[in-house]
Amino acid sequence: MGEVVNLRQARKHKARIEKERQASENRALHGRPKTERERDRLASEKAEKFVAGHRREKPDDPGER
């Protein structure tokens, strides 16, 4: 016969694990200094401009060849 499991405790344990996972995700997202967020934003903008500048077709001319 298998091990007896208290469903109430198992449900609470699962909720605690999910809550800790969400907290960890929020710390990673919102726990950075303003300068670090700004640096990352500028880097992504620079990369986007670089890619946009090397496109063969401009987004303004979707059908022209």
mmCIF file as gemmi writes it, N, C-alpha and C atoms, coordinates in Angstrom:
data_model
loop_
_atom_site.group_PDB
_atom_site.id
_atom_site.type_symbol
_atom_site.label_atom_id
_atom_site.label_alt_id
_atom_site.label_comp_id
_atom_site.label_asym_id
_atom_site.label_entity_id
_atom_site.label_seq_id
_atom_site.pdbx_PDB_ins_code
_atom_site.Cartn_x
_atom_site.Cartn_y
_atom_site.Cartn_z
_atom_site.occupancy
_atom_site.B_iso_or_equiv
_atom_site.pdbx_formal_charge
_atom_site.auth_seq_id
_atom_site.auth_asym_id
_atom_site.pdbx_PDB_model_num
ATOM 1 N N . MET Axp A 1 ? 0.834 -1.177 0 1 0 ? 1 A 1
ATOM 2 C CA . MET Axp A 1 ? 0 0 0 1 0 ? 1 A 1
ATOM 3 C C . MET Axp A 1 ? 0.882 1.245 0 1 0 ? 1 A 1
ATOM 4 N N . GLY Axp A 2 ? 0.419 2.303 -0.626 1 0 ? 2 A 1
ATOM 5 C CA . GLY Axp A 2 ? 1.209 3.518 -0.77 1 0 ? 2 A 1
ATOM 6 C C . GLY Axp A 2 ? 1.222 4.384 0.468 1 0 ? 2 A 1
ATOM 7 N N . GLU Axp A 3 ? 1.968 5.441 0.386 1 0 ? 3 A 1
ATOM 8 C CA . GLU Axp A 3 ? 2.104 6.37 1.505 1 0 ? 3 A 1
ATOM 9 C C . GLU Axp A 3 ? 0.858 7.245 1.593 1 0 ? 3 A 1
ATOM 10 N N . VAL Axp A 4 ? 0.384 7.51 2.788 1 0 ? 4 A 1
ATOM 11 C CA . VAL Axp A 4 ? -0.785 8.341 3.016 1 0 ? 4 A 1
ATOM 12 C C . VAL Axp A 4 ? -0.36 9.805 2.892 1 0 ? 4 A 1
ATOM 13 N N . VAL Axp A 5 ? -1.117 10.564 2.093 1 0 ? 5 A 1
ATOM 14 C CA . VAL Axp A 5 ? -0.783 11.968 1.852 1 0 ? 5 A 1
ATOM 15 C C . VAL Axp A 5 ? -1.937 12.83 2.344 1 0 ? 5 A 1
ATOM 16 N N . ASN Axp A 6 ? -1.626 13.824 3.151 1 0 ? 6 A 1
ATOM 17 C CA . ASN Axp A 6 ? -2.617 14.773 3.604 1 0 ? 6 A 1
ATOM 18 C C . ASN Axp A 6 ? -2.794 15.795 2.486 1 0 ? 6 A 1
ATOM 19 N N . LEU Axp A 7 ? -3.964 15.802 1.841 1 0 ? 7 A 1
ATOM 20 C CA . LEU Axp A 7 ? -4.195 16.66 0.686 1 0 ? 7 A 1
ATOM 21 C C . LEU Axp A 7 ? -4.148 18.142 1.043 1 0 ? 7 A 1
ATOM 22 N N . ARG Axp A 8 ? -4.587 18.498 2.223 1 0 ? 8 A 1
ATOM 23 C CA . ARG Axp A 8 ? -4.556 19.894 2.644 1 0 ? 8 A 1
ATOM 24 C C . ARG Axp A 8 ? -3.112 20.382 2.719 1 0 ? 8 A 1
ATOM 25 N N . GLN Axp A 9 ? -2.234 19.574 3.311 1 0 ? 9 A 1
ATOM 26 C CA . GLN Axp A 9 ? -0.821 19.944 3.42 1 0 ? 9 A 1
ATOM 27 C C . GLN Axp A 9 ? -0.161 19.971 2.047 1 0 ? 9 A 1
ATOM 28 N N . ALA Axp A 10 ? -0.497 19.027 1.192 1 0 ? 10 A 1
ATOM 29 C CA . ALA Axp A 10 ? 0.08 18.987 -0.153 1 0 ? 10 A 1
ATOM 30 C C . ALA Axp A 10 ? -0.336 20.22 -0.946 1 0 ? 10 A 1
ATOM 31 N N . ARG Axp A 11 ? -1.588 20.639 -0.818 1 0 ? 11 A 1
ATOM 32 C CA . ARG Axp A 11 ? -2.087 21.827 -1.517 1 0 ? 11 A 1
ATOM 33 C C . ARG Axp A 11 ? -1.371 23.079 -1.024 1 0 ? 11 A 1
ATOM 34 N N . LYS Axp A 12 ? -1.194 23.185 0.305 1 0 ? 12 A 1
ATOM 35 C CA . LYS Axp A 12 ? -0.486 24.335 0.86 1 0 ? 12 A 1
ATOM 36 C C . LYS Axp A 12 ? 0.975 24.345 0.433 1 0 ? 12 A 1
ATOM 37 N N . HIS Axp A 13 ? 1.594 23.184 0.386 1 0 ? 13 A 1
ATOM 38 C CA . HIS Axp A 13 ? 2.991 23.083 -0.037 1 0 ? 13 A 1
ATOM 39 C C . HIS Axp A 13 ? 3.139 23.542 -1.491 1 0 ? 13 A 1
ATOM 40 N N . LYS Axp A 14 ? 2.22 23.106 -2.336 1 0 ? 14 A 1
ATOM 41 C CA . LYS Axp A 14 ? 2.252 23.505 -3.744 1 0 ? 14 A 1
ATOM 42 C C . LYS Axp A 14 ? 2.063 25.019 -3.877 1 0 ? 14 A 1
ATOM 43 N N . ALA Axp A 15 ? 1.161 25.595 -3.088 1 0 ? 15 A 1
ATOM 44 C CA . ALA Axp A 15 ? 0.92 27.04 -3.127 1 0 ? 15 A 1
ATOM 45 C C . ALA Axp A 15 ? 2.163 27.803 -2.678 1 0 ? 15 A 1
ATOM 46 N N . ARG Axp A 16 ? 2.858 27.306 -1.652 1 0 ? 16 A 1
ATOM 47 C CA . ARG Axp A 16 ? 4.086 27.967 -1.182 1 0 ? 16 A 1
ATOM 48 C C . ARG Axp A 16 ? 5.164 27.958 -2.261 1 0 ? 16 A 1
ATOM 49 N N . ILE Axp A 17 ? 5.299 26.831 -2.927 1 0 ? 17 A 1
ATOM 50 C CA . ILE Axp A 17 ? 6.302 26.717 -3.983 1 0 ? 17 A 1
ATOM 51 C C . ILE Axp A 17 ? 5.985 27.693 -5.119 1 0 ? 17 A 1
ATOM 52 N N . GLU Axp A 18 ? 4.722 27.772 -5.515 1 0 ? 18 A 1
ATOM 53 C CA . GLU Axp A 18 ? 4.315 28.683 -6.593 1 0 ? 18 A 1
ATOM 54 C C . GLU Axp A 18 ? 4.524 30.14 -6.181 1 0 ? 18 A 1
ATOM 55 N N . LYS Axp A 19 ? 4.215 30.454 -4.921 1 0 ? 19 A 1
ATOM 56 C CA . LYS Axp A 19 ? 4.395 31.816 -4.443 1 0 ? 19 A 1
ATOM 57 C C . LYS Axp A 19 ? 5.875 32.205 -4.44 1 0 ? 19 A 1
ATOM 58 N N . GLU Axp A 20 ? 6.745 31.289 -4.046 1 0 ? 20 A 1
ATOM 59 C CA . GLU Axp A 20 ? 8.19 31.55 -4.046 1 0 ? 20 A 1
ATOM 60 C C . GLU Axp A 20 ? 8.715 31.708 -5.474 1 0 ? 20 A 1
ATOM 61 N N . ARG Axp A 21 ? 8.192 30.903 -6.403 1 0 ? 21 A 1
ATOM 62 C CA . ARG Axp A 21 ? 8.603 31.024 -7.799 1 0 ? 21 A 1
ATOM 63 C C . ARG Axp A 21 ? 8.221 32.4 -8.35 1 0 ? 21 A 1
ATOM 64 N N . GLN Axp A 22 ? 7.001 32.854 -8.054 1 0 ? 22 A 1
ATOM 65 C CA . GLN Axp A 22 ? 6.534 34.168 -8.509 1 0 ? 22 A 1
ATOM 66 C C . GLN Axp A 22 ? 7.37 35.276 -7.878 1 0 ? 22 A 1
ATOM 67 N N . ALA Axp A 23 ? 7.707 35.153 -6.611 1 0 ? 23 A 1
ATOM 68 C CA . ALA Axp A 23 ? 8.525 36.158 -5.937 1 0 ? 23 A 1
ATOM 69 C C . ALA Axp A 23 ? 9.914 36.225 -6.567 1 0 ? 23 A 1
ATOM 70 N N . SER Axp A 24 ? 10.468 35.083 -6.887 1 0 ? 24 A 1
ATOM 71 C CA . SER Axp A 24 ? 11.779 35.045 -7.52 1 0 ? 24 A 1
ATOM 72 C C . SER Axp A 24 ? 11.741 35.722 -8.887 1 0 ? 24 A 1
ATOM 73 N N . GLU Axp A 25 ? 10.694 35.457 -9.645 1 0 ? 25 A 1
ATOM 74 C CA . GLU Axp A 25 ? 10.532 36.085 -10.954 1 0 ? 25 A 1
ATOM 75 C C . GLU Axp A 25 ? 10.4 37.6 -10.816 1 0 ? 25 A 1
ATOM 76 N N . ASN Axp A 26 ? 9.626 38.065 -9.844 1 0 ? 26 A 1
ATOM 77 C CA . ASN Axp A 26 ? 9.452 39.501 -9.625 1 0 ? 26 A 1
ATOM 78 C C . ASN Axp A 26 ? 10.755 40.158 -9.179 1 0 ? 26 A 1
ATOM 79 N N . ARG Axp A 27 ? 11.542 39.462 -8.354 1 0 ? 27 A 1
ATOM 80 C CA . ARG Axp A 27 ? 12.835 40.023 -7.94 1 0 ? 27 A 1
ATOM 81 C C . ARG Axp A 27 ? 13.738 40.218 -9.142 1 0 ? 27 A 1
ATOM 82 N N . ALA Axp A 28 ? 13.718 39.272 -10.055 1 0 ? 28 A 1
ATOM 83 C CA . ALA Axp A 28 ? 14.556 39.374 -11.246 1 0 ? 28 A 1
ATOM 84 C C . ALA Axp A 28 ? 14.084 40.509 -12.143 1 0 ? 28 A 1
ATOM 85 N N . LEU Axp A 29 ? 12.771 40.696 -12.244 1 0 ? 29 A 1
ATOM 86 C CA . LEU Axp A 29 ? 12.227 41.723 -13.124 1 0 ? 29 A 1
ATOM 87 C C . LEU Axp A 29 ? 12.359 43.124 -12.536 1 0 ? 29 A 1
ATOM 88 N N . HIS Axp A 30 ? 11.98 43.286 -11.29 1 0 ? 30 A 1
ATOM 89 C CA . HIS Axp A 30 ? 11.85 44.617 -10.706 1 0 ? 30 A 1
ATOM 90 C C . HIS Axp A 30 ? 12.938 44.963 -9.702 1 0 ? 30 A 1
ATOM 91 N N . GLY Axp A 31 ? 13.819 44.052 -9.43 1 0 ? 31 A 1
ATOM 92 C CA . GLY Axp A 31 ? 14.811 44.286 -8.401 1 0 ? 31 A 1
ATOM 93 C C . GLY Axp A 31 ? 16.125 44.827 -8.923 1 0 ? 31 A 1
ATOM 94 N N . ARG Axp A 32 ? 16.09 45.502 -10.078 1 0 ? 32 A 1
ATOM 95 C CA . ARG Axp A 32 ? 17.329 46.022 -10.645 1 0 ? 32 A 1
ATOM 96 C C . ARG Axp A 32 ? 17.393 47.54 -10.458 1 0 ? 32 A 1
ATOM 97 N N . PRO Axp A 33 ? 18.585 48.082 -10.312 1 0 ? 33 A 1
ATOM 98 C CA . PRO Axp A 33 ? 18.712 49.537 -10.187 1 0 ? 33 A 1
ATOM 99 C C . PRO Axp A 33 ? 18.292 50.241 -11.477 1 0 ? 33 A 1
ATOM 100 N N . LYS Axp A 34 ? 17.921 51.495 -11.338 1 0 ? 34 A 1
ATOM 101 C CA . LYS Axp A 34 ? 17.455 52.281 -12.478 1 0 ? 34 A 1
ATOM 102 C C . LYS Axp A 34 ? 18.531 52.38 -13.561 1 0 ? 34 A 1
ATOM 103 N N . THR Axp A 35 ? 19.785 52.542 -13.159 1 0 ? 35 A 1
ATOM 104 C CA . THR Axp A 35 ? 20.862 52.666 -14.149 1 0 ? 35 A 1
ATOM 105 C C . THR Axp A 35 ? 21.007 51.386 -14.972 1 0 ? 35 A 1
ATOM 106 N N . GLU Axp A 36 ? 20.84 50.236 -14.326 1 0 ? 36 A 1
ATOM 107 C CA . GLU Axp A 36 ? 20.94 48.964 -15.039 1 0 ? 36 A 1
ATOM 108 C C . GLU Axp A 36 ? 19.783 48.797 -16.028 1 0 ? 36 A 1
ATOM 109 N N . ARG Axp A 37 ? 18.566 49.162 -15.609 1 0 ? 37 A 1
ATOM 110 C CA . ARG Axp A 37 ? 17.415 49.092 -16.515 1 0 ? 37 A 1
ATOM 111 C C . ARG Axp A 37 ? 17.607 50.028 -17.703 1 0 ? 37 A 1
ATOM 112 N N . GLU Axp A 38 ? 18.095 51.228 -17.435 1 0 ? 38 A 1
ATOM 113 C CA . GLU Axp A 38 ? 18.322 52.218 -18.497 1 0 ? 38 A 1
ATOM 114 C C . GLU Axp A 38 ? 19.384 51.719 -19.47 1 0 ? 38 A 1
ATOM 115 N N . ARG Axp A 39 ? 20.459 51.115 -18.96 1 0 ? 39 A 1
ATOM 116 C CA . ARG Axp A 39 ? 21.521 50.575 -19.813 1 0 ? 39 A 1
ATOM 117 C C . ARG Axp A 39 ? 20.975 49.477 -20.723 1 0 ? 39 A 1
ATOM 118 N N . ASP Axp A 40 ? 20.16 48.602 -20.173 1 0 ? 40 A 1
ATOM 119 C CA . ASP Axp A 40 ? 19.569 47.524 -20.968 1 0 ? 40 A 1
ATOM 120 C C . ASP Axp A 40 ? 18.613 48.068 -22.021 1 0 ? 40 A 1
ATOM 121 N N . ARG Axp A 41 ? 17.846 49.09 -21.656 1 0 ? 41 A 1
ATOM 122 C CA . ARG Axp A 41 ? 16.916 49.703 -22.608 1 0 ? 41 A 1
ATOM 123 C C . ARG Axp A 41 ? 17.671 50.34 -23.765 1 0 ? 41 A 1
ATOM 124 N N . LEU Axp A 42 ? 18.738 51.062 -23.464 1 0 ? 42 A 1
ATOM 125 C CA . LEU Axp A 42 ? 19.535 51.702 -24.509 1 0 ? 42 A 1
ATOM 126 C C . LEU Axp A 42 ? 20.2 50.666 -25.411 1 0 ? 42 A 1
ATOM 127 N N . ALA Axp A 43 ? 20.672 49.582 -24.836 1 0 ? 43 A 1
ATOM 128 C CA . ALA Axp A 43 ? 21.304 48.523 -25.631 1 0 ? 43 A 1
ATOM 129 C C . ALA Axp A 43 ? 20.297 47.883 -26.579 1 0 ? 43 A 1
ATOM 130 N N . SER Axp A 44 ? 19.072 47.649 -26.107 1 0 ? 44 A 1
ATOM 131 C CA . SER Axp A 44 ? 18.07 47.041 -26.983 1 0 ? 44 A 1
ATOM 132 C C . SER Axp A 44 ? 17.646 48.008 -28.084 1 0 ? 44 A 1
ATOM 133 N N . GLU Axp A 45 ? 17.554 49.306 -27.773 1 0 ? 45 A 1
ATOM 134 C CA . GLU Axp A 45 ? 17.225 50.296 -28.8 1 0 ? 45 A 1
ATOM 135 C C . GLU Axp A 45 ? 18.325 50.363 -29.856 1 0 ? 45 A 1
ATOM 136 N N . LYS Axp A 46 ? 19.568 50.322 -29.421 1 0 ? 46 A 1
ATOM 137 C CA . LYS Axp A 46 ? 20.692 50.369 -30.35 1 0 ? 46 A 1
ATOM 138 C C . LYS Axp A 46 ? 20.675 49.147 -31.264 1 0 ? 46 A 1
ATOM 139 N N . ALA Axp A 47 ? 20.414 47.98 -30.706 1 0 ? 47 A 1
ATOM 140 C CA . ALA Axp A 47 ? 20.356 46.757 -31.507 1 0 ? 47 A 1
ATOM 141 C C . ALA Axp A 47 ? 19.212 46.831 -32.515 1 0 ? 47 A 1
ATOM 142 N N . GLU Axp A 48 ? 18.07 47.355 -32.096 1 0 ? 48 A 1
ATOM 143 C CA . GLU Axp A 48 ? 16.926 47.479 -32.996 1 0 ? 48 A 1
ATOM 144 C C . GLU Axp A 48 ? 17.236 48.441 -34.143 1 0 ? 48 A 1
ATOM 145 N N . LYS Axp A 49 ? 17.885 49.561 -33.855 1 0 ? 49 A 1
ATOM 146 C CA . LYS Axp A 49 ? 18.26 50.511 -34.91 1 0 ? 49 A 1
ATOM 147 C C . LYS Axp A 49 ? 19.256 49.879 -35.876 1 0 ? 49 A 1
ATOM 148 N N . PHE Axp A 50 ? 20.179 49.089 -35.357 1 0 ? 50 A 1
ATOM 149 C CA . PHE Axp A 50 ? 21.168 48.424 -36.196 1 0 ? 50 A 1
ATOM 150 C C . PHE Axp A 50 ? 20.489 47.461 -37.159 1 0 ? 50 A 1
ATOM 151 N N . VAL Axp A 51 ? 19.575 46.659 -36.639 1 0 ? 51 A 1
ATOM 152 C CA . VAL Axp A 51 ? 18.859 45.695 -37.479 1 0 ? 51 A 1
ATOM 153 C C . VAL Axp A 51 ? 17.984 46.432 -38.495 1 0 ? 51 A 1
ATOM 154 N N . ALA Axp A 52 ? 17.286 47.464 -38.055 1 0 ? 52 A 1
ATOM 155 C CA . ALA Axp A 52 ? 16.401 48.216 -38.95 1 0 ? 52 A 1
ATOM 156 C C . ALA Axp A 52 ? 17.207 48.893 -40.062 1 0 ? 52 A 1
ATOM 157 N N . GLY Axp A 53 ? 18.412 49.326 -39.766 1 0 ? 53 A 1
ATOM 158 C CA . GLY Axp A 53 ? 19.246 49.982 -40.762 1 0 ? 53 A 1
ATOM 159 C C . GLY Axp A 53 ? 19.796 49.034 -41.806 1 0 ? 53 A 1
ATOM 160 N N . HIS Axp A 54 ? 19.773 47.749 -41.534 1 0 ? 54 A 1
ATOM 161 C CA . HIS Axp A 54 ? 20.311 46.781 -42.466 1 0 ? 54 A 1
ATOM 162 C C . HIS Axp A 54 ? 19.226 45.959 -43.169 1 0 ? 54 A 1
ATOM 163 N N . ARG Axp A 55 ? 18.002 46.402 -43.072 1 0 ? 55 A 1
ATOM 164 C CA . ARG Axp A 55 ? 16.913 45.695 -43.748 1 0 ? 55 A 1
ATOM 165 C C . ARG Axp A 55 ? 17 45.973 -45.249 1 0 ? 55 A 1
ATOM 166 N N . ARG Axp A 56 ? 16.617 44.983 -46.033 1 0 ? 56 A 1
ATOM 167 C CA . ARG Axp A 56 ? 16.63 45.149 -47.485 1 0 ? 56 A 1
ATOM 168 C C . ARG Axp A 56 ? 15.438 45.988 -47.921 1 0 ? 56 A 1
ATOM 169 N N . GLU Axp A 57 ? 14.277 45.745 -47.35 1 0 ? 57 A 1
ATOM 170 C CA . GLU Axp A 57 ? 13.084 46.508 -47.682 1 0 ? 57 A 1
ATOM 171 C C . GLU Axp A 57 ? 12.723 47.376 -46.491 1 0 ? 57 A 1
ATOM 172 N N . LYS Axp A 58 ? 12.436 48.607 -46.781 1 0 ? 58 A 1
ATOM 173 C CA . LYS Axp A 58 ? 12.033 49.52 -45.722 1 0 ? 58 A 1
ATOM 174 C C . LYS Axp A 58 ? 10.592 49.222 -45.325 1 0 ? 58 A 1
ATOM 175 N N . PRO Axp A 59 ? 10.242 49.349 -44.045 1 0 ? 59 A 1
ATOM 176 C CA . PRO Axp A 59 ? 8.873 49.086 -43.616 1 0 ? 59 A 1
ATOM 177 C C . PRO Axp A 59 ? 7.857 50.073 -44.227 1 0 ? 59 A 1
ATOM 178 N N . ASP Axp A 60 ? 8.327 51.243 -44.707 1 0 ? 60 A 1
ATOM 179 C CA . ASP Axp A 60 ? 7.443 52.232 -45.317 1 0 ? 60 A 1
ATOM 180 C C . ASP Axp A 60 ? 6.95 51.778 -46.688 1 0 ? 60 A 1
ATOM 181 N N . ASP Axp A 61 ? 7.72 50.922 -47.384 1 0 ? 61 A 1
ATOM 182 C CA . ASP Axp A 61 ? 7.399 50.477 -48.737 1 0 ? 61 A 1
ATOM 183 C C . ASP Axp A 61 ? 7.082 48.982 -48.75 1 0 ? 61 A 1
ATOM 184 N N . PRO Axp A 62 ? 5.909 48.567 -48.252 1 0 ? 62 A 1
ATOM 185 C CA . PRO Axp A 62 ? 5.652 47.129 -48.141 1 0 ? 62 A 1
ATOM 186 C C . PRO Axp A 62 ? 5.47 46.426 -49.483 1 0 ? 62 A 1
ATOM 187 N N . GLY Axp A 63 ? 4.916 47.082 -50.518 1 0 ? 63 A 1
ATOM 188 C CA . GLY Axp A 63 ? 4.636 46.393 -51.76 1 0 ? 63 A 1
ATOM 189 C C . GLY Axp A 63 ? 5.523 46.787 -52.926 1 0 ? 63 A 1
ATOM 190 N N . GLU Axp A 64 ? 6.297 47.834 -52.806 1 0 ? 64 A 1
ATOM 191 C CA . GLU Axp A 64 ? 7.11 48.308 -53.923 1 0 ? 64 A 1
ATOM 192 C C . GLU Axp A 64 ? 8.364 47.468 -54.088 1 0 ? 64 A 1
ATOM 193 N N . ARG Axp A 65 ? 8.806 47.287 -55.344 1 0 ? 65 A 1
ATOM 194 C CA . ARG Axp A 65 ? 10.043 46.557 -55.643 1 0 ? 65 A 1
ATOM 195 C C . ARG Axp A 65 ? 10.839 47.3 -56.653 1 0 ? 65 A 1
